[in-house]
Amino acid sequence: MRRQQPWVSSLCDHLLEPVVETLRYGVADMTTLAEAFPRDTIMHVLGLPQGDREHVSTLVTDIFPTSGPLPEQDRDGTVAMRQLTAYLQGEVARRRRAPGDDLMSELVRAHTACPEALPHDELVSILTGLTVAGYPQIAAGIETGIVLMIRHPEWAVFLDDPVRARMFVDEVLRYDAPVQFTPAPRIPARTVVLGGVTIPAGAQVWPVLGAANRDPGVFTRPDEFWPGRGEARHLSFGGGAHYCLGAELVYLEMAMLLRRLRQRLPDLAQARPPAQRVGRLRGFTSVAVMRTEADRHDR
């Protein structure tokens, strides 16, 4: 990721230019920027052809629909998952023939050097997870970050400093987790009583990460947006063996884009109330913004 940072920085500036131009004269919906930045970044980091991004985007949306549904209403993304897996297997085969300077090539090299440590199935599983989680969730986090940056200018100053910018991102992820539920249910092997509720063996339990991140027994004033609170780590990245593999990419992308927005557009304001997404994925379906400075046409 350190090697890729200059490219990601250049992409951020490239995608920001049309937004700045639009805001000289009117209103811009930031969801387009929030979606394009992580999508193009993960395609580049993995070394996937940019020409395939619409195909990959369609498959990812079918696997992880951005507007829901809730877990109990989940739709079958099996076909799309098979298609994405087949696509990635083809890319792995291409890397074996001609490796490049990308994360997929690095993983293929690791598999070739020690297949018992990184079996082929696990390699493809890692790549699938990175692709599916690589931009819908980050886009949701960016959308939420933009809204909170505008709503809380007293905390937006954290974005002026690289270290505190990470604290700002951490609090965005705690305050309104991009993914509200765990990706799969937990199934108890025996009947347990939790919080006075009896959960029978074999039942499907969907832990709500968003609720855990607002636990008053863990966080002081949990419903308050408070960057740098210095308390327990949120659960938006999971934990233990299932800690998010792409966490550092999330920090890099969210902090970079939010910092650039503050630098280039310090006078952003909501043009109308943002439309909150409802379902497993949070974020917003619309984040309309405008500039407030009288001299915006001259900037």
Contacts in CASP RR format, 6 or more apart in sequence:
PFRMAT RR
TARGET T0000
AUTHOR 0000-0000-0000
METHOD contacts of the structure
MODEL  1
MRRQQPWVSSLCDHLLEPVVETLRYGVADMTTLAEAFPRDTIMHVLGLPQ
GDREHVSTLVTDIFPTSGPLPEQDRDGTVAMRQLTAYLQGEVARRRRAPG
DDLMSELVRAHTACPEALPHDELVSILTGLTVAGYPQIAAGIETGIVLMI
RHPEWAVFLDDPVRARMFVDEVLRYDAPVQFTPAPRIPARTVVLGGVTIP
AGAQVWPVLGAANRDPGVFTRPDEFWPGRGEARHLSFGGGAHYCLGAELV
YLEMAMLLRRLRQRLPDLAQARPPAQRVGRLRGFTSVAVMRTEADRHDR
1 45 0 8 1.000
1 248 0 8 1.000
1 249 0 8 1.000
1 252 0 8 1.000
3 101 0 8 1.000
4 44 0 8 1.000
4 45 0 8 1.000
5 252 0 8 1.000
7 44 0 8 1.000
8 41 0 8 1.000
8 44 0 8 1.000
8 252 0 8 1.000
8 253 0 8 1.000
8 256 0 8 1.000
9 256 0 8 1.000
11 37 0 8 1.000
11 40 0 8 1.000
11 41 0 8 1.000
11 44 0 8 1.000
12 37 0 8 1.000
12 256 0 8 1.000
12 257 0 8 1.000
12 260 0 8 1.000
13 260 0 8 1.000
15 33 0 8 1.000
15 36 0 8 1.000
15 37 0 8 1.000
15 40 0 8 1.000
16 33 0 8 1.000
16 257 0 8 1.000
16 260 0 8 1.000
16 261 0 8 1.000
16 264 0 8 1.000
19 28 0 8 1.000
19 30 0 8 1.000
19 33 0 8 1.000
19 265 0 8 1.000
20 264 0 8 1.000
20 265 0 8 1.000
22 28 0 8 1.000
23 265 0 8 1.000
23 268 0 8 1.000
23 289 0 8 1.000
23 290 0 8 1.000
23 291 0 8 1.000
23 296 0 8 1.000
24 291 0 8 1.000
24 296 0 8 1.000
24 297 0 8 1.000
24 299 0 8 1.000
25 297 0 8 1.000
26 290 0 8 1.000
26 291 0 8 1.000
27 271 0 8 1.000
27 288 0 8 1.000
27 289 0 8 1.000
27 290 0 8 1.000
28 288 0 8 1.000
28 289 0 8 1.000
28 290 0 8 1.000
29 286 0 8 1.000
29 287 0 8 1.000
29 288 0 8 1.000
29 289 0 8 1.000
30 143 0 8 1.000
30 146 0 8 1.000
30 287 0 8 1.000
30 288 0 8 1.000
30 289 0 8 1.000
31 139 0 8 1.000
31 143 0 8 1.000
31 284 0 8 1.000
31 285 0 8 1.000
31 286 0 8 1.000
31 287 0 8 1.000
33 142 0 8 1.000
33 257 0 8 1.000
34 139 0 8 1.000
34 140 0 8 1.000
34 141 0 8 1.000
34 142 0 8 1.000
34 143 0 8 1.000
34 146 0 8 1.000
34 257 0 8 1.000
34 287 0 8 1.000
35 135 0 8 1.000
35 139 0 8 1.000
37 139 0 8 1.000
37 142 0 8 1.000
37 253 0 8 1.000
37 257 0 8 1.000
38 134 0 8 1.000
38 135 0 8 1.000
38 138 0 8 1.000
38 139 0 8 1.000
38 142 0 8 1.000
38 253 0 8 1.000
39 53 0 8 1.000
39 57 0 8 1.000
39 134 0 8 1.000
39 135 0 8 1.000
39 139 0 8 1.000
40 50 0 8 1.000
40 53 0 8 1.000
41 135 0 8 1.000
41 249 0 8 1.000
41 253 0 8 1.000
42 48 0 8 1.000
42 130 0 8 1.000
42 131 0 8 1.000
42 134 0 8 1.000
42 135 0 8 1.000
42 249 0 8 1.000
43 49 0 8 1.000
43 50 0 8 1.000
43 52 0 8 1.000
43 53 0 8 1.000
43 56 0 8 1.000
44 50 0 8 1.000
44 102 0 8 1.000
45 102 0 8 1.000
45 103 0 8 1.000
45 249 0 8 1.000
46 91 0 8 1.000
46 102 0 8 1.000
46 103 0 8 1.000
46 104 0 8 1.000
46 127 0 8 1.000
46 130 0 8 1.000
46 131 0 8 1.000
47 91 0 8 1.000
47 100 0 8 1.000
47 102 0 8 1.000
47 103 0 8 1.000
47 104 0 8 1.000
47 105 0 8 1.000
48 56 0 8 1.000
48 91 0 8 1.000
48 104 0 8 1.000
48 131 0 8 1.000
52 87 0 8 1.000
55 87 0 8 1.000
56 84 0 8 1.000
56 87 0 8 1.000
56 131 0 8 1.000
58 80 0 8 1.000
59 80 0 8 1.000
59 81 0 8 1.000
59 83 0 8 1.000
59 84 0 8 1.000
59 87 0 8 1.000
60 80 0 8 1.000
60 84 0 8 1.000
60 131 0 8 1.000
60 132 0 8 1.000
60 135 0 8 1.000
60 136 0 8 1.000
61 136 0 8 1.000
62 77 0 8 1.000
62 79 0 8 1.000
62 80 0 8 1.000
63 77 0 8 1.000
63 80 0 8 1.000
63 81 0 8 1.000
63 84 0 8 1.000
63 132 0 8 1.000
64 132 0 8 1.000
64 133 0 8 1.000
64 136 0 8 1.000
64 280 0 8 1.000
64 281 0 8 1.000
65 75 0 8 1.000
65 280 0 8 1.000
65 281 0 8 1.000
66 136 0 8 1.000
66 139 0 8 1.000
66 140 0 8 1.000
66 277 0 8 1.000
66 281 0 8 1.000
67 277 0 8 1.000
67 278 0 8 1.000
67 279 0 8 1.000
67 281 0 8 1.000
67 285 0 8 1.000
68 277 0 8 1.000
68 278 0 8 1.000
68 279 0 8 1.000
68 280 0 8 1.000
68 281 0 8 1.000
69 75 0 8 1.000
69 279 0 8 1.000
69 280 0 8 1.000
70 181 0 8 1.000
70 279 0 8 1.000
70 280 0 8 1.000
71 181 0 8 1.000
71 185 0 8 1.000
71 206 0 8 1.000
71 280 0 8 1.000
72 206 0 8 1.000
81 128 0 8 1.000
84 128 0 8 1.000
84 131 0 8 1.000
84 132 0 8 1.000
85 124 0 8 1.000
85 128 0 8 1.000
88 124 0 8 1.000
88 127 0 8 1.000
88 128 0 8 1.000
88 131 0 8 1.000
89 124 0 8 1.000
91 104 0 8 1.000
91 127 0 8 1.000
92 104 0 8 1.000
92 108 0 8 1.000
92 120 0 8 1.000
92 123 0 8 1.000
92 124 0 8 1.000
92 127 0 8 1.000
95 104 0 8 1.000
95 105 0 8 1.000
95 108 0 8 1.000
96 108 0 8 1.000
96 112 0 8 1.000
99 105 0 8 1.000
99 108 0 8 1.000
99 109 0 8 1.000
103 130 0 8 1.000
104 127 0 8 1.000
107 118 0 8 1.000
107 123 0 8 1.000
107 126 0 8 1.000
107 127 0 8 1.000
108 123 0 8 1.000
110 117 0 8 1.000
110 118 0 8 1.000
111 118 0 8 1.000
111 119 0 8 1.000
111 120 0 8 1.000
111 123 0 8 1.000
126 245 0 8 1.000
129 245 0 8 1.000
130 245 0 8 1.000
130 246 0 8 1.000
133 244 0 8 1.000
133 246 0 8 1.000
134 246 0 8 1.000
134 249 0 8 1.000
136 281 0 8 1.000
137 178 0 8 1.000
137 179 0 8 1.000
137 250 0 8 1.000
137 281 0 8 1.000
138 178 0 8 1.000
138 249 0 8 1.000
138 250 0 8 1.000
138 253 0 8 1.000
138 254 0 8 1.000
139 283 0 8 1.000
140 178 0 8 1.000
140 179 0 8 1.000
140 277 0 8 1.000
140 281 0 8 1.000
140 282 0 8 1.000
140 283 0 8 1.000
140 284 0 8 1.000
141 172 0 8 1.000
141 173 0 8 1.000
141 178 0 8 1.000
141 254 0 8 1.000
141 282 0 8 1.000
141 283 0 8 1.000
142 253 0 8 1.000
142 254 0 8 1.000
142 257 0 8 1.000
142 258 0 8 1.000
143 274 0 8 1.000
143 283 0 8 1.000
143 284 0 8 1.000
143 287 0 8 1.000
144 172 0 8 1.000
144 175 0 8 1.000
144 176 0 8 1.000
144 178 0 8 1.000
144 282 0 8 1.000
144 283 0 8 1.000
144 284 0 8 1.000
145 169 0 8 1.000
145 172 0 8 1.000
145 254 0 8 1.000
145 258 0 8 1.000
146 258 0 8 1.000
146 261 0 8 1.000
146 268 0 8 1.000
146 287 0 8 1.000
146 289 0 8 1.000
147 270 0 8 1.000
147 274 0 8 1.000
147 284 0 8 1.000
147 287 0 8 1.000
148 155 0 8 1.000
148 172 0 8 1.000
148 175 0 8 1.000
148 176 0 8 1.000
148 225 0 8 1.000
149 155 0 8 1.000
149 156 0 8 1.000
149 159 0 8 1.000
149 168 0 8 1.000
149 258 0 8 1.000
149 261 0 8 1.000
149 262 0 8 1.000
149 268 0 8 1.000
150 156 0 8 1.000
150 268 0 8 1.000
150 269 0 8 1.000
150 270 0 8 1.000
150 289 0 8 1.000
151 225 0 8 1.000
151 270 0 8 1.000
152 225 0 8 1.000
155 168 0 8 1.000
155 171 0 8 1.000
155 225 0 8 1.000
155 226 0 8 1.000
155 227 0 8 1.000
156 168 0 8 1.000
156 262 0 8 1.000
158 164 0 8 1.000
158 165 0 8 1.000
158 167 0 8 1.000
158 168 0 8 1.000
158 227 0 8 1.000
158 228 0 8 1.000
159 165 0 8 1.000
159 168 0 8 1.000
159 255 0 8 1.000
159 258 0 8 1.000
159 259 0 8 1.000
159 262 0 8 1.000
160 259 0 8 1.000
160 262 0 8 1.000
162 255 0 8 1.000
162 259 0 8 1.000
164 227 0 8 1.000
164 228 0 8 1.000
165 255 0 8 1.000
165 258 0 8 1.000
165 259 0 8 1.000
166 251 0 8 1.000
166 255 0 8 1.000
167 227 0 8 1.000
167 228 0 8 1.000
168 227 0 8 1.000
168 228 0 8 1.000
168 255 0 8 1.000
168 258 0 8 1.000
169 250 0 8 1.000
169 251 0 8 1.000
169 254 0 8 1.000
169 255 0 8 1.000
169 258 0 8 1.000
170 227 0 8 1.000
170 228 0 8 1.000
170 233 0 8 1.000
170 234 0 8 1.000
171 225 0 8 1.000
171 226 0 8 1.000
171 227 0 8 1.000
171 228 0 8 1.000
171 229 0 8 1.000
172 254 0 8 1.000
173 213 0 8 1.000
173 234 0 8 1.000
173 236 0 8 1.000
173 237 0 8 1.000
173 250 0 8 1.000
174 213 0 8 1.000
174 219 0 8 1.000
174 234 0 8 1.000
174 236 0 8 1.000
175 213 0 8 1.000
175 225 0 8 1.000
176 210 0 8 1.000
176 282 0 8 1.000
176 283 0 8 1.000
177 209 0 8 1.000
177 210 0 8 1.000
177 213 0 8 1.000
177 234 0 8 1.000
177 235 0 8 1.000
177 236 0 8 1.000
177 282 0 8 1.000
178 236 0 8 1.000
178 281 0 8 1.000
178 282 0 8 1.000
178 283 0 8 1.000
179 209 0 8 1.000
179 236 0 8 1.000
179 280 0 8 1.000
179 281 0 8 1.000
179 282 0 8 1.000
180 208 0 8 1.000
180 209 0 8 1.000
180 210 0 8 1.000
180 279 0 8 1.000
180 280 0 8 1.000
180 281 0 8 1.000
180 282 0 8 1.000
181 206 0 8 1.000
181 207 0 8 1.000
181 208 0 8 1.000
181 209 0 8 1.000
181 280 0 8 1.000
182 206 0 8 1.000
182 207 0 8 1.000
182 209 0 8 1.000
182 238 0 8 1.000
185 204 0 8 1.000
185 205 0 8 1.000
185 206 0 8 1.000
186 204 0 8 1.000
186 205 0 8 1.000
186 206 0 8 1.000
186 207 0 8 1.000
187 202 0 8 1.000
187 203 0 8 1.000
187 204 0 8 1.000
187 205 0 8 1.000
188 199 0 8 1.000
188 200 0 8 1.000
188 201 0 8 1.000
188 202 0 8 1.000
188 203 0 8 1.000
188 205 0 8 1.000
189 201 0 8 1.000
189 202 0 8 1.000
190 201 0 8 1.000
191 198 0 8 1.000
191 199 0 8 1.000
191 200 0 8 1.000
191 201 0 8 1.000
192 198 0 8 1.000
192 199 0 8 1.000
193 199 0 8 1.000
199 205 0 8 1.000
209 235 0 8 1.000
209 236 0 8 1.000
209 238 0 8 1.000
210 235 0 8 1.000
210 236 0 8 1.000
212 218 0 8 1.000
212 235 0 8 1.000
213 219 0 8 1.000
213 222 0 8 1.000
213 234 0 8 1.000
213 235 0 8 1.000
213 236 0 8 1.000
214 222 0 8 1.000
214 223 0 8 1.000
215 222 0 8 1.000
216 222 0 8 1.000
218 231 0 8 1.000
218 232 0 8 1.000
219 229 0 8 1.000
219 231 0 8 1.000
219 232 0 8 1.000
220 226 0 8 1.000
220 229 0 8 1.000
220 231 0 8 1.000
237 243 0 8 1.000
237 244 0 8 1.000
237 247 0 8 1.000
237 250 0 8 1.000
238 244 0 8 1.000
244 250 0 8 1.000
261 268 0 8 1.000
265 291 0 8 1.000
267 291 0 8 1.000
267 292 0 8 1.000
267 293 0 8 1.000
267 296 0 8 1.000
268 289 0 8 1.000
268 290 0 8 1.000
268 291 0 8 1.000
268 292 0 8 1.000
269 289 0 8 1.000
269 290 0 8 1.000
269 291 0 8 1.000
269 292 0 8 1.000
270 288 0 8 1.000
270 289 0 8 1.000
270 290 0 8 1.000
271 288 0 8 1.000
271 289 0 8 1.000
271 290 0 8 1.000
272 288 0 8 1.000
274 284 0 8 1.000
274 286 0 8 1.000
274 287 0 8 1.000
274 288 0 8 1.000
275 284 0 8 1.000
275 285 0 8 1.000
275 286 0 8 1.000
276 282 0 8 1.000
276 283 0 8 1.000
276 284 0 8 1.000
276 285 0 8 1.000
277 283 0 8 1.000
277 284 0 8 1.000
277 285 0 8 1.000
293 299 0 8 1.000
END
